[in-house]
Amino acid sequence: MVTKAYPLRMLNHNNTEEHVNNNSGGGGAEPYVGLEFDTAEEAREYYNVYAARTGFKARTGQLYRSRTDGTVSSRRFVCSKEGFQLNSRTGCTAFIRVQRRDTGKWVLDQIQKEHNHELGVEAEEMATTTTTTTPRPVRAPAPTKLAASVNQHRPKMKVVDESDREQRSSSKSSIKRFKSGEGEVSNNDHHHPKAVSGSEPYAGLEFGSANEACQFYQAYAEVVGFRVRIGQLFRSKVDNSITSRRFVCSREGFQHPSRMGCGAYMRIKRQDSGGWIVDRLNKDHNHDLEPGKKNQDGLKKITDDVTLTGGGLDSVELIELNNSNSHHHVIKKATSRENRIGKEWYPLLLDYFQSKQTEDMGFFYAVELDVHNGSCLSLFWADSRARFACSQFGDAVVFDTSYRKGNYSVPFATFIGFNHHRQPVLLGCAVVADETKESFVWLFQTWLRAMSGRPPRSVVADQDLPIKQALSQVFPLAHHRYSSWQMREKERENLRPFPSEFKYEYEKCIYQTQTVLEFDSVWNTLINKYGLRDDVWLREVYEQREHWVPAYLRGSFFAGIPINGAFEPFFSASSLDALTPLREFIGRYEQGLEQRREEERKEDFNSYNLQPFLQTKEPVEEQCRRLYTLTVFRIFQNELVQSYSYLCLKTYEEGAMSRFLVRKCGNESEKHAVTFNATNLNSSCSCQMFEHEGLLCRHVLKVFNLLEVKELPSRYILHRWTKNAEFGFVRDMESGVSSQDLKALMVWSLREAASKYIEFGTSSLEKYKLAYEIMREGGKKLCWQR
């Protein structure tokens, strides 16, 4: 059931006003799932009134956008004490979420009413505000529309994506200046409080412009004894104007050796009048202060440069204050990149990375910095096991950005490989600040550096232009295959107007053609049949056919990643996804990671301890059972068994070279050409299964059986599919790996082997005695070698 909500004041059908008391009904009613609003603004005002009645303050939380058209699809309104960014916040989880329906209405679909702090104080403040404001005159709307708000002004709270649509005009008040002798501040605007030398900033202090606030905090910093620089700024989603600014201690952050993560700052927020007010403040420093240290040259230079810009700090995006070399700095209007990562994620993740480095000497992480203002952007990390896995299974990589399919709270992406059990293995993680070429280039270069500079042979990733450009720049030799989910979405969107007969033939052309020549022929016939030569989308995808058509992909190695369908993501939706909240992210990340690695350990155990039944008497079957993992052997065994259903006919022979036609019994259309060299036993098939998956196909096995090849040549048994694949990096010690990286890989390898050794060695007393004796003998050899 969906119910209409009237937040603050309702009009009856006769257009007469019906005032609603905050304590009964209307906006004071309890929110519940199913409550409907005409707009998201109605929902926000409704929650504000409910918050005032209940005894807390509300603010706007995250919003989620549609990946299709970029419009806002849902919003969260939260308790003002949500999160931990300020000392006043307690991590309160109370919120409502409204979601936009196809009808254009907004419906409350999620709610949390419980708070973790005392209620009541905010109610009095909000009530005072409500009773002292005058209702605006309203025009009676239709019965189904929201009438009006009882408040003349919206509540003073942080709105991350909306601002007053009226054009603000900044008052041209003179800049407050500190007199060197008296420390007085002069200001022509009598509404702004006067600051004196040594006075401290406080929440509510007003300024006529951002320049005034800048110079006030500058003078305060000189008195107290620290240097200042400008931190983050925030912009309106409506008109892109600057809505708030932070002035921070110069030792804030960790991007430079001189910085030590100082948390002192002052934040100012633009008012509807065009002025600015201090709304957040932290005076505590974590370092020694030097009271009275002046920097008048730097202050003068800043003042001059700000004057030259014309708009002052209201329009300047980056400025360095109190810098010892400030006379070399020039103010410039720099365009900072968009950042979709919430500020609160950085301290959580960086703290986690540093703690992991104390446990894992091979743990790697990197932070991308904005070249304009030095702020953090994208993050990448990989533990030693992920880096070790890449040494064997980094030849075919999936760059999974499935967070882009819909709404997300964090742009969490993963690098995934496929191990010798055909299971997904983690090769690195990232949170992506923005979807630009620069961001992806940095990410791919960082991943390559973490993986000892070994580029993949193939990459499965989205087809967006920034990703394509970054891949071609960082991995120029890798075959880029488009993500199947994205191709399917584009097919549904662009093929919707076509008849079902065309869609059937289209699918048949894509997925049933076996060779490049066959595909091109069938495609041209299809396009001519339906007269679609001028269709822009079809022409475009045909030009990019080597990135998504199976016939063009079979010649490249993709480690068995399915061509026709979507692969299984590394983290299941129940463990971790793009909507995982901040407070649960690390725990669910580690839980999902351990679950996957436990599955890998089970498959390792099964491959070493379970013996699959042989289904033929062929020596090659016994050879592969001894070498391959259980999963890979079953795939090979199926190909071997299926080869008995094929006929083999020699069509050409010259010297050591022979060509065979292999076709299925009873199916003339299913046939492939196999070429064989008797000198070195080299063989190739037109189905290209070995090139694509690294396993011999039934067609080559049929030829080997006909020619009585009793054992597969070593070149056709890829080490990555064998039981000992995880120790294969030892063979590549001299392939350019640094000594530090190699040591980290060896440490992980020995730790993993030791954990298995302990697990099996403690299963019984007899096995313990045997394991201890083996370990003691091995220790003697190691000591002797040393």
Secondary structure, 3 states (H helix, E strand, C coil): CCEECCCCEEECCCCCEEECCCCCCHHHCCCCCCEEECCHHHHHHHHHHHHHHHCCCEEEEEEEECCCCCCEEEEEEEECCCCCCCCCCCCCCCEEEEEECCCCCEEEEEEECCCCCCCCHHHHHHHHHHHHCCCCCCCCCCCCCCCECCCCCCCCCCCCCCCCCCCCCCCCCCCCCECCCCCCECCCCCCCCCCCCCCCCCCCCEECCHHHHHHHHHHHHHHHCCCEEEEEEEECCCCCCEEEEEEEECCCCCCCCCCCCCCCEEEEEECCCCCEEEEEEECCCCCCCCCCCCCHHHHHHHHHHHHHHCCHHHCCCECECCCCCHHHCCCECCCCCCCCCCCCHHHHHHHHHHHHHHHCCCCEEEEEECCCCCCEEEEEEECHHHHHHHHHHCCEEEEECHHHHCCCCCCEEEEEEECCCCCEEEEEEEECCCCCHHHHHHHHHHHHHHCCCCCCCEEEECCCHHHHHHHHHHCCCCEEEECHHHHHHHHHHHCCCCCHHHHHHHHHHHHHCCCHHHHHHHHHHHHHHHCCCCCHHHHHHHHCHHHCCHHHHCCCCCCCCCCCCCCCCCCCCCCCCCCCCHHHHHHHHHHHHHHHHHHHHHHHHHHHHCCCCCCCCCHHHHHHHHHECHHHHHHHHHHHHHHHHEEEEEEEEECCEEEEEEEECCEEEEEEEEEEECCCCCEEECCCHHHHHCCCCHHHHHHHHHCCCCCCCHHHCCHHHECCHHHHHHHHCCCCCCHHHHHHHHHHHHHHHHHHHHHHHCCCHHHHHHHHHHHHHHHHHHHHHC
